[in-house]
Amino acid sequence: MLGRLESSEGMMRDMDTKKILNKLDYYRIYMILAVIFILMCLFAPNFFNTFNIINILKGMSLNAMVAVGFTVVMICGQLDLSIGSNLTLGAMVVIGLQPTLGWFPSLIVAVLAGSLVGAINGFLVAKAKIHSFIVTLGTMTIVQGLIFLISKGSALSVNDFTLADWLEAPLFGLFPPRVIITVSIVLIFFVLVKYTKFGKGFYLVGGNKETAWLAGLNTDLYLILAFILSGTTAALGGALLAMSISSAVPTLGVSSQMVVIAATIIGGTSMAGGTGDIFRSMIAVLMLVVLFNGLMCLGAGYEVQIFASGLVLAAVVLGESYALYEQDKVKGQRPALMAELKKGAL
């Protein structure tokens, strides 16, 4: 009797330890952001001032917008490599059409263009059953080629800076409208995906597609919608950036692609699907921007910034791989029975 009681107490302690570790894992991105921000405030010259904080928020807004749809795609257990090209497409379309259509119609066309690319990706993945890596690698190449063909490899710009001045001017002394728009969209989709019945379907599709189908979900529709959202938010992010600087270049989304992928993984979204959080992806983007900005204030070059972000990503991926390994070791085990077997062996 006493042995069983001790065994039960041991299992309770193990469960409490696992709960604590799970909590730490869930909030890891907030802790990483806090540590990096404090270190940069202490050691990086000219880091902690209003002008630089505004620049950090502006730098976060582009990739955070792109990360909204990309996170949903990864929650579904898929990958979208075309986000960089879609970002550039949105920027080039809105600037290219502005002299003819004006800002708002051009923005609509740019977003629809990104949505169309996303729909093609989703249809090929869901209906043609082609792996998302192959599909989006192909559309990335095709869209980027079209961009260079249309723009002839040169930058586009307009002379109307009225909207750009409004998007970039800080409100309340700290938050430019572009940042407010981005955070608002992040929060809206965070709530829709995380806390609505329809949104939770994305997690079920990514966690177990067969179970989702048995539960009555249209899994193909969910996949198509996820890719449409990814194409839409990528194009919208690129269009908003182009509108804020009144110009666009054919290589605008090249660096954003790896930042968004890294931030989404660092933010806790599993590449296996079924888990993830749009808001934490935004926080991870902010963390990387803070890291890049702080290193720049310290005088580090771009190569050092990429190396540092790679170290953070590698540490998180190794930690997640180890956690999955530990889970696989005990998958299917009954804790009470294992405790009894161990006791009998002793």
C-alpha positions as CSV (number, residue, x, y, z in Angstrom):
1,M,0.0,0.0,0.0
2,L,2.8,2.4,1.0
3,G,4.7,1.5,-2.2
4,R,1.6,2.4,-4.4
5,L,1.2,5.7,-2.5
6,E,4.9,6.6,-3.1
7,S,4.5,5.6,-6.8
8,S,1.4,7.8,-7.1
9,E,3.2,10.7,-5.5
10,G,6.1,10.2,-7.8
11,M,3.8,10.3,-10.8
12,M,2.2,13.5,-9.5
13,R,5.6,15.2,-9.2
14,D,6.4,14.1,-12.8
15,M,3.1,15.5,-14.0
16,D,3.7,18.8,-12.2
17,T,7.2,19.0,-13.7
18,K,5.9,18.4,-17.2
19,K,3.2,21.1,-16.7
20,I,5.8,23.6,-15.7
21,L,8.1,22.7,-18.6
22,N,5.1,22.9,-21.0
23,K,4.3,26.4,-19.6
24,L,7.9,27.5,-20.1
25,D,7.9,26.1,-23.6
26,Y,4.6,27.9,-24.4
27,Y,5.9,31.3,-23.2
28,R,9.4,30.9,-24.4
29,I,9.1,33.5,-27.1
30,Y,8.0,36.1,-24.6
31,M,11.0,35.3,-22.4
32,I,13.5,35.3,-25.3
33,L,12.1,38.7,-26.4
34,A,12.4,40.2,-22.9
35,V,16.0,38.9,-22.4
36,I,17.1,40.3,-25.8
37,F,15.4,43.6,-25.3
38,I,16.9,44.1,-21.9
39,L,20.4,43.2,-23.1
40,M,20.2,45.6,-26.0
41,C,18.9,48.4,-23.8
42,L,21.9,47.8,-21.5
43,F,24.7,47.4,-24.1
44,A,23.6,48.7,-27.5
45,P,24.2,52.4,-28.1
46,N,21.2,54.5,-29.2
47,F,18.9,51.4,-29.0
48,F,16.4,52.6,-26.4
49,N,15.0,55.8,-27.8
50,T,11.7,56.8,-29.3
51,F,13.0,57.1,-32.9
52,N,14.6,53.6,-32.8
53,I,11.6,51.9,-31.1
54,I,9.4,53.3,-33.9
55,N,11.8,51.9,-36.5
56,I,11.6,48.5,-34.8
57,L,7.8,48.5,-34.9
58,K,7.9,49.5,-38.6
59,G,10.3,46.7,-39.3
60,M,8.1,44.2,-37.5
61,S,4.9,45.2,-39.3
62,L,5.8,43.8,-42.8
63,N,6.9,40.3,-41.8
64,A,4.2,40.1,-39.0
65,M,1.5,40.6,-41.7
66,V,3.1,37.9,-43.9
67,A,3.3,35.5,-40.9
68,V,-0.5,35.6,-40.3
69,G,-1.3,33.4,-43.3
70,F,2.0,31.5,-43.3
71,T,1.3,30.4,-39.7
72,V,-2.1,29.0,-40.7
73,V,-0.6,27.1,-43.5
74,M,1.9,25.5,-41.1
75,I,-0.8,24.8,-38.6
76,C,-2.4,22.7,-41.4
77,G,0.9,20.8,-41.7
78,Q,1.9,22.5,-45.0
79,L,4.6,24.9,-46.2
80,D,4.3,28.0,-48.4
81,L,7.6,29.0,-50.0
82,S,5.9,31.5,-52.3
83,I,5.3,34.2,-49.6
84,G,8.3,36.2,-50.6
85,S,7.2,36.3,-54.2
86,N,3.6,37.1,-53.2
87,L,4.9,40.0,-51.0
88,T,6.8,41.4,-54.0
89,L,3.9,40.9,-56.3
90,G,1.6,42.9,-54.0
91,A,4.1,45.7,-53.8
92,M,4.8,45.9,-57.5
93,V,1.1,45.7,-58.5
94,V,0.0,48.5,-56.1
95,I,2.8,50.8,-57.3
96,G,2.5,49.9,-61.0
97,L,-1.3,50.5,-61.1
98,Q,-1.4,53.6,-58.8
99,P,-1.0,56.2,-61.5
100,T,-3.9,54.7,-63.5
101,L,-6.3,53.5,-60.8
102,G,-5.4,55.3,-57.6
103,W,-4.3,53.9,-54.3
104,F,-7.4,52.0,-53.1
105,P,-8.3,50.2,-56.3
106,S,-4.6,49.3,-56.8
107,L,-4.5,47.9,-53.3
108,I,-7.6,45.7,-54.1
109,V,-6.0,44.4,-57.3
110,A,-2.7,43.7,-55.5
111,V,-4.5,41.7,-52.7
112,L,-6.6,39.8,-55.2
113,A,-3.4,38.9,-57.2
114,G,-1.9,37.4,-54.0
115,S,-5.1,35.6,-53.3
116,L,-5.2,34.1,-56.7
117,V,-1.6,32.7,-56.3
118,G,-2.7,31.3,-52.9
119,A,-5.8,29.7,-54.4
120,I,-3.7,28.0,-57.1
121,N,-1.3,26.7,-54.4
122,G,-4.2,25.4,-52.4
123,F,-5.9,23.7,-55.3
124,L,-2.8,21.9,-56.4
125,V,-2.1,20.7,-52.8
126,A,-5.6,19.8,-51.9
127,K,-7.0,18.5,-55.2
128,A,-4.0,17.4,-57.2
129,K,-2.3,16.0,-54.1
130,I,1.1,17.5,-54.9
131,H,3.4,18.2,-52.0
132,S,3.2,21.8,-50.8
133,F,7.0,22.2,-50.9
134,I,7.0,21.4,-54.7
135,V,3.9,23.4,-55.5
136,T,5.0,26.6,-53.7
137,L,8.6,26.3,-54.9
138,G,7.2,26.3,-58.5
139,T,4.8,29.2,-57.9
140,M,7.5,31.1,-56.2
141,T,9.7,30.8,-59.2
142,I,7.0,31.6,-61.7
143,V,5.7,34.6,-59.8
144,Q,9.2,36.0,-59.3
145,G,9.9,35.5,-63.0
146,L,6.7,37.4,-63.9
147,I,7.7,40.2,-61.7
148,F,11.1,40.6,-63.4
149,L,9.4,40.3,-66.8
150,I,6.8,43.0,-66.1
151,S,9.2,45.4,-64.3
152,K,12.2,44.6,-66.6
153,G,14.2,44.1,-63.4
154,S,13.9,47.8,-62.3
155,A,12.3,49.5,-59.4
156,L,8.9,51.2,-59.6
157,S,8.0,54.4,-57.9
158,V,5.3,57.1,-57.8
159,N,5.5,60.8,-56.9
160,D,2.4,60.8,-54.6
161,F,3.7,60.8,-51.0
162,T,0.5,61.9,-49.3
163,L,-0.5,58.4,-48.3
164,A,3.1,57.4,-47.5
165,D,3.4,60.3,-45.0
166,W,0.2,59.3,-43.3
167,L,1.1,55.6,-43.0
168,E,4.5,56.4,-41.6
169,A,3.6,59.3,-39.2
170,P,3.4,58.0,-35.6
171,L,0.1,58.3,-33.8
172,F,0.2,58.8,-30.0
173,G,3.9,59.5,-30.5
174,L,4.8,55.8,-31.1
175,F,2.5,53.8,-33.4
176,P,2.4,54.5,-37.2
177,P,-0.9,53.6,-38.9
178,R,0.9,50.8,-40.8
179,V,1.8,49.2,-37.5
180,I,-1.7,49.6,-36.1
181,I,-3.2,48.0,-39.2
182,T,-0.8,45.1,-39.0
183,V,-1.5,44.4,-35.3
184,S,-5.2,44.7,-35.8
185,I,-5.2,42.1,-38.6
186,V,-3.0,39.8,-36.5
187,L,-5.4,40.1,-33.5
188,I,-8.5,39.5,-35.7
189,F,-7.1,36.3,-37.3
190,F,-5.6,35.2,-34.0
191,V,-9.0,35.2,-32.4
192,L,-10.8,33.7,-35.5
193,V,-8.3,30.8,-35.7
194,K,-7.7,30.2,-32.1
195,Y,-11.1,30.7,-30.5
196,T,-13.8,30.0,-33.1
197,K,-15.3,26.6,-34.1
198,F,-14.4,27.1,-37.7
199,G,-10.8,28.3,-36.9
200,K,-10.1,25.3,-34.7
201,G,-10.7,23.1,-37.8
202,F,-7.3,24.2,-39.1
203,Y,-5.7,22.6,-36.0
204,L,-7.6,19.4,-36.5
205,V,-6.7,19.2,-40.2
206,G,-3.0,19.7,-39.3
207,G,-3.1,17.4,-36.4
208,N,-4.8,14.5,-38.1
209,K,-6.4,14.9,-41.5
210,E,-8.2,11.6,-41.4
211,T,-9.8,12.4,-38.0
212,A,-10.8,15.9,-39.3
213,W,-12.5,14.2,-42.3
214,L,-14.3,11.7,-40.0
215,A,-15.4,14.7,-37.9
216,G,-17.2,16.1,-41.0
217,L,-14.7,18.8,-41.9
218,N,-14.0,19.6,-45.6
219,T,-10.3,19.1,-45.3
220,D,-9.6,20.2,-48.9
221,L,-11.5,23.5,-48.3
222,Y,-9.5,24.2,-45.2
223,L,-6.2,23.6,-47.1
224,I,-7.3,25.9,-49.9
225,L,-8.5,28.6,-47.5
226,A,-5.2,28.4,-45.6
227,F,-3.1,29.0,-48.8
228,I,-5.5,31.8,-50.0
229,L,-5.0,33.5,-46.6
230,S,-1.2,33.1,-46.9
231,G,-1.2,34.6,-50.4
232,T,-3.6,37.4,-49.3
233,T,-1.6,38.5,-46.2
234,A,1.7,38.3,-48.0
235,A,0.5,40.5,-50.9
236,L,-1.2,42.9,-48.4
237,G,2.0,43.2,-46.4
238,G,4.0,44.0,-49.5
239,A,1.4,46.5,-50.7
240,L,1.3,48.3,-47.4
241,L,5.1,48.6,-47.3
242,A,5.2,49.9,-50.9
243,M,2.5,52.4,-50.2
244,S,4.4,53.6,-47.2
245,I,7.6,54.3,-49.2
246,S,5.9,55.0,-52.6
247,S,8.1,52.5,-54.4
248,A,8.9,48.8,-54.9
249,V,11.8,46.7,-56.0
250,P,11.7,43.2,-57.7
251,T,13.7,41.7,-54.8
252,L,11.6,43.1,-52.0
253,G,10.5,39.8,-50.5
254,V,13.7,37.9,-50.7
255,S,14.9,38.5,-47.1
256,S,11.4,38.4,-45.7
257,Q,10.8,34.7,-46.6
258,M,13.5,33.3,-44.3
259,V,12.6,35.7,-41.5
260,V,9.0,34.7,-41.6
261,I,9.7,31.0,-41.7
262,A,12.2,31.3,-38.8
263,A,9.9,33.5,-36.7
264,T,6.9,31.1,-37.2
265,I,9.0,28.1,-36.0
266,I,10.5,30.1,-33.1
267,G,7.0,31.2,-32.2
268,G,6.0,27.6,-31.5
269,T,4.3,26.5,-34.7
270,S,5.2,22.9,-35.4
271,M,6.2,21.9,-38.9
272,A,4.3,18.7,-38.4
273,G,1.1,20.7,-38.1
274,G,-1.6,20.8,-35.5
275,T,-0.1,23.4,-33.2
276,G,0.7,27.1,-33.6
277,D,-0.3,30.6,-32.7
278,I,-0.5,33.7,-35.0
279,F,0.1,36.1,-32.1
280,R,3.2,34.3,-31.0
281,S,4.5,34.4,-34.6
282,M,4.2,38.2,-34.5
283,I,6.1,38.3,-31.2
284,A,8.8,36.1,-32.7
285,V,9.0,38.5,-35.7
286,L,9.3,41.4,-33.2
287,M,12.0,39.5,-31.3
288,L,14.1,39.0,-34.5
289,V,13.7,42.6,-35.5
290,V,14.9,43.7,-32.0
291,L,17.8,41.3,-32.3
292,F,18.8,42.6,-35.8
293,N,18.3,46.3,-34.7
294,G,20.3,45.8,-31.5
295,L,23.2,44.1,-33.4
296,M,23.2,47.0,-35.9
297,C,23.4,49.5,-33.1
298,L,26.4,47.5,-31.8
299,G,28.0,47.9,-35.2
300,A,27.5,44.3,-36.4
301,G,27.0,43.7,-40.1
302,Y,24.1,41.9,-41.9
303,E,26.0,38.6,-41.9
304,V,26.3,38.7,-38.1
305,Q,22.5,39.4,-37.8
306,I,21.7,36.4,-40.0
307,F,24.1,34.2,-38.0
308,A,22.5,35.3,-34.7
309,S,19.0,34.6,-36.0
310,G,20.2,31.2,-37.2
311,L,21.6,30.4,-33.8
312,V,18.3,31.2,-32.1
313,L,16.4,29.2,-34.7
314,A,18.7,26.2,-34.3
315,A,18.4,26.3,-30.5
316,V,14.6,26.3,-30.7
317,V,14.5,23.6,-33.3
318,L,16.9,21.4,-31.3
319,G,14.8,21.9,-28.2
320,E,11.6,21.0,-30.0
321,S,13.2,18.0,-31.6
322,Y,14.3,16.7,-28.2
323,A,10.8,17.3,-26.8
324,L,9.2,15.3,-29.6
325,Y,11.8,12.6,-29.0
326,E,10.8,12.4,-25.4
327,Q,7.1,12.3,-26.3
328,D,7.6,9.5,-28.8
329,K,9.4,7.4,-26.2
330,V,6.4,7.3,-23.9
331,K,3.7,7.3,-26.6
332,G,1.1,4.7,-25.8
333,Q,2.4,4.0,-22.4
334,R,0.2,3.8,-19.3
335,P,2.0,5.7,-16.5
336,A,0.4,3.7,-13.7
337,L,1.2,0.4,-15.3
338,M,4.8,1.5,-16.0
339,A,5.2,2.5,-12.4
340,E,4.0,-0.9,-11.3
341,L,6.3,-2.7,-13.7
342,K,9.3,-0.7,-12.5
343,K,8.3,-1.5,-8.9
344,G,8.0,-5.2,-9.7
345,A,11.4,-5.1,-11.4
346,L,12.9,-3.7,-8.3
